[in-house]
């Protein structure tokens, strides 16, 4: 299954240069934790010194907080749902959007 991931720009230059959306594949056995790891490893999420963590939401519900690897000493994501939840159960026909909620 393919899903679209959206993210808020971390600064005006990022807003102009983007991209602010990307597609990711999700396997039948992919957990939400491994899906988020794939998004992080892709370097799609962008951060700045003042925007060093970003919240992933599905239908307005917080799923995960991801921290900048450069500004927060490689802090692991904080999940608001069980990390072992099948990603397909959460994302079936939905998108995940990342917003800066902790500025």
ZIHUDA-V523081 format. One record per residue. N is the residue number from 1. RES is the residue in one letter. PSI is psi in radians with two decimals (999 if undefined). OMEGA is omega as a letter, one per 40 degrees, with the letter a starting at -180 (* if undefined). Layout:
n=N res=RES psi=PSI omega=OMEGA
n=N res=RES psi=PSI omega=OMEGA
This chain:
n=1 res=X psi=2.47 omega=i
n=2 res=X psi=2.52 omega=i
n=3 res=X psi=2.64 omega=i
n=4 res=X psi=2.36 omega=i
n=5 res=X psi=2.26 omega=i
n=6 res=X psi=2.65 omega=i
n=7 res=X psi=2.61 omega=i
n=8 res=X psi=2.50 omega=i
n=9 res=X psi=2.51 omega=a
n=10 res=X psi=-0.24 omega=i
n=11 res=X psi=3.01 omega=a
n=12 res=X psi=-0.61 omega=i
n=13 res=X psi=-0.74 omega=i
n=14 res=X psi=-0.66 omega=i
n=15 res=X psi=-0.64 omega=a
n=16 res=X psi=-0.63 omega=a
n=17 res=X psi=-0.49 omega=i
n=18 res=X psi=-2.67 omega=e
n=19 res=X psi=2.69 omega=a
n=20 res=X psi=0.08 omega=i
n=21 res=X psi=2.63 omega=a
n=22 res=X psi=2.69 omega=i
n=23 res=X psi=2.46 omega=i
n=24 res=X psi=2.56 omega=i
n=25 res=X psi=2.47 omega=i
n=26 res=X psi=2.15 omega=i
n=27 res=X psi=2.87 omega=a
n=28 res=X psi=-0.52 omega=a
n=29 res=X psi=0.21 omega=a
n=30 res=X psi=2.24 omega=i
n=31 res=X psi=2.84 omega=i
n=32 res=X psi=-0.57 omega=i
n=33 res=X psi=-0.83 omega=a
n=34 res=X psi=-0.56 omega=i
n=35 res=X psi=-0.81 omega=i
n=36 res=X psi=-0.68 omega=i
n=37 res=X psi=-0.72 omega=i
n=38 res=X psi=-0.73 omega=i
n=39 res=X psi=-0.78 omega=i
n=40 res=X psi=-0.83 omega=a
n=41 res=X psi=-0.45 omega=a
n=42 res=X psi=-0.21 omega=a
n=43 res=X psi=0.39 omega=i
n=44 res=X psi=-0.72 omega=i
n=45 res=X psi=2.38 omega=a
n=46 res=X psi=2.59 omega=a
n=47 res=X psi=2.90 omega=i
n=48 res=X psi=3.09 omega=a
n=49 res=X psi=-0.55 omega=i
n=50 res=X psi=-0.19 omega=i
n=51 res=X psi=1.33 omega=a
n=52 res=X psi=0.11 omega=i
n=53 res=X psi=2.59 omega=a
n=54 res=X psi=2.46 omega=a
n=55 res=X psi=2.24 omega=i
n=56 res=X psi=2.25 omega=a
n=57 res=X psi=2.53 omega=i
n=58 res=X psi=2.13 omega=a
n=59 res=X psi=0.69 omega=i
n=60 res=X psi=0.01 omega=i
n=61 res=X psi=2.23 omega=i
n=62 res=X psi=2.27 omega=i
n=63 res=X psi=-0.71 omega=a
n=64 res=X psi=2.63 omega=i
n=65 res=X psi=2.17 omega=a
n=66 res=X psi=2.37 omega=a
n=67 res=X psi=2.55 omega=i
n=68 res=X psi=2.30 omega=i
n=69 res=X psi=-0.38 omega=a
n=70 res=X psi=-0.53 omega=a
n=71 res=X psi=-0.16 omega=a
n=72 res=X psi=0.48 omega=i
n=73 res=X psi=0.84 omega=i
n=74 res=X psi=0.65 omega=i
n=75 res=X psi=2.37 omega=a
n=76 res=X psi=2.67 omega=i
n=77 res=X psi=2.58 omega=i
n=78 res=X psi=2.01 omega=a
n=79 res=X psi=2.41 omega=i
n=80 res=X psi=-0.12 omega=i
n=81 res=X psi=2.93 omega=i
n=82 res=X psi=2.23 omega=i
n=83 res=X psi=-0.36 omega=a
n=84 res=X psi=0.04 omega=i
n=85 res=X psi=2.32 omega=i
n=86 res=X psi=2.23 omega=a
n=87 res=X psi=-0.63 omega=a
n=88 res=X psi=-0.54 omega=i
n=89 res=X psi=-0.63 omega=a
n=90 res=X psi=-0.60 omega=a
n=91 res=X psi=0.02 omega=a
n=92 res=X psi=1.92 omega=a
n=93 res=X psi=0.42 omega=i
n=94 res=X psi=2.94 omega=i
n=95 res=X psi=2.78 omega=i
n=96 res=X psi=2.34 omega=a
n=97 res=X psi=2.43 omega=i
n=98 res=X psi=2.23 omega=a
n=99 res=X psi=2.62 omega=i
n=100 res=X psi=1.86 omega=a
n=101 res=X psi=-0.13 omega=a
n=102 res=X psi=1.01 omega=a
n=103 res=X psi=999 omega=*
